[in-house]
Amino acid sequence: MAKGSFQENNRQFPRVNLDLKGVYRVLDLERNEGCAEIQNLSHGGLMFISSNILRKGDLLDMTLFCLEFEIFFNAKVVWTEQLGGIIADEYRFGIQYLRIPTMDKRYLSLIIASKYDSKT
């Protein structure tokens, strides 16, 4: 389910490329739910693709699905980009974690470590 490779860059938290599914709910808005195709993640945030439009600053409740884990967290959209591919209404979003329960943070660390270790 998850394909990964470690991506070197100058970020505070190194990204791990992978392919996972997730769902999100935008807080305080009527356009409230969507599916997310997660493309990379780190200890600080993640990047996903969705067909819904989100705005910088939108607050989200998110669930990430990986094997038997469901990882829950609150996040904020920090950047958006419209993609110009086959599907016209597709967007890429960068989010920053705001709050992750302790156990879910441990699961997230396990996923990141397993993808990082597979490339070193």
C-alpha positions as CSV (number, residue, x, y, z in Angstrom):
1,M,0.0,0.0,0.0
2,A,2.8,2.4,0.8
3,K,5.6,3.0,-1.6
4,G,8.4,5.2,-0.2
5,S,11.7,6.8,-0.7
6,F,13.6,9.3,1.4
7,Q,13.8,12.8,-0.1
8,E,16.8,14.9,0.9
9,N,16.2,18.7,1.1
10,N,16.7,21.6,3.3
11,R,13.4,21.2,5.2
12,Q,13.3,21.2,9.0
13,F,11.7,17.7,8.8
14,P,12.8,15.4,6.0
15,R,10.0,14.1,3.8
16,V,9.2,10.5,3.1
17,N,7.6,9.9,-0.3
18,L,4.7,7.3,-0.2
19,D,1.3,6.6,-1.5
20,L,-1.4,6.5,1.2
21,K,-5.1,7.4,1.5
22,G,-6.7,9.7,3.9
23,V,-9.9,11.7,4.6
24,Y,-10.3,15.2,5.9
25,R,-13.0,17.5,7.3
26,V,-12.7,21.3,7.0
27,L,-13.6,22.9,10.2
28,D,-16.3,25.6,10.2
29,L,-17.2,25.3,6.5
30,E,-20.0,23.8,4.5
31,R,-17.6,22.4,1.9
32,N,-16.5,20.2,4.7
33,E,-15.3,16.7,3.6
34,G,-12.9,15.2,1.1
35,C,-10.6,12.3,0.2
36,A,-6.8,12.8,0.2
37,E,-4.1,11.0,-1.7
38,I,-1.1,11.5,0.5
39,Q,2.2,11.8,-1.5
40,N,4.7,12.6,1.2
41,L,4.9,13.1,5.0
42,S,7.2,14.1,7.7
43,H,7.1,14.8,11.4
44,G,5.9,18.4,10.7
45,G,3.3,17.9,8.0
46,L,2.3,16.2,4.8
47,M,1.4,16.9,1.2
48,F,-1.7,15.5,-0.5
49,I,-3.8,15.7,-3.7
50,S,-7.6,16.2,-3.6
51,S,-10.3,17.3,-6.0
52,N,-11.7,19.8,-3.4
53,I,-10.5,23.4,-3.2
54,L,-8.9,24.3,0.1
55,R,-7.5,27.7,1.1
56,K,-4.3,28.6,2.9
57,G,-5.2,28.8,6.6
58,D,-8.1,26.3,6.5
59,L,-8.2,24.1,9.6
60,L,-8.7,20.4,9.1
61,D,-9.4,17.2,11.1
62,M,-7.6,14.4,9.2
63,T,-7.3,10.7,9.2
64,L,-4.5,8.9,7.5
65,F,-4.8,5.2,6.7
66,C,-1.7,2.9,6.7
67,L,-2.0,-0.8,7.1
68,E,-3.9,-1.4,10.3
69,F,-3.3,2.1,11.6
70,E,-5.7,5.0,11.5
71,I,-3.8,8.2,12.4
72,F,-5.9,11.2,13.5
73,F,-4.7,14.8,13.7
74,N,-5.6,18.4,13.4
75,A,-3.8,20.4,10.8
76,K,-3.6,23.7,8.9
77,V,-3.3,24.2,5.2
78,V,0.0,26.2,4.6
79,W,0.1,26.2,0.8
80,T,-2.1,25.2,-2.2
81,E,-1.4,24.5,-5.9
82,Q,-3.8,23.7,-8.7
83,L,-2.5,20.9,-10.9
84,G,-2.6,21.1,-14.7
85,G,-3.0,17.4,-15.5
86,I,-5.6,15.1,-17.0
87,I,-8.1,15.9,-14.2
88,A,-8.7,19.7,-14.4
89,D,-10.0,20.0,-10.9
90,E,-7.1,18.5,-8.9
91,Y,-5.2,20.4,-6.3
92,R,-2.1,19.8,-4.2
93,F,-1.9,20.9,-0.6
94,G,0.8,21.2,2.1
95,I,-0.4,21.0,5.6
96,Q,1.2,21.5,9.0
97,Y,0.2,19.3,12.0
98,L,-1.3,21.3,14.8
99,R,-2.2,18.5,17.2
100,I,-1.6,14.7,17.1
101,P,-2.6,12.4,20.0
102,T,0.5,10.7,21.5
103,M,-0.3,7.2,20.2
104,D,-1.0,8.5,16.7
105,K,2.3,10.4,16.8
106,R,4.1,7.1,17.6
107,Y,2.4,5.4,14.6
108,L,3.4,8.3,12.4
109,S,7.0,8.0,13.6
110,L,7.0,4.2,12.8
111,I,5.8,4.9,9.2
112,I,8.5,7.6,8.7
113,A,11.2,5.4,10.2
114,S,10.3,2.3,8.1
115,K,10.3,4.3,4.9
116,Y,13.6,6.1,5.8
117,D,15.3,2.8,6.8
118,S,14.2,1.1,3.6
119,K,16.3,3.6,1.6
120,T,19.5,3.8,3.7
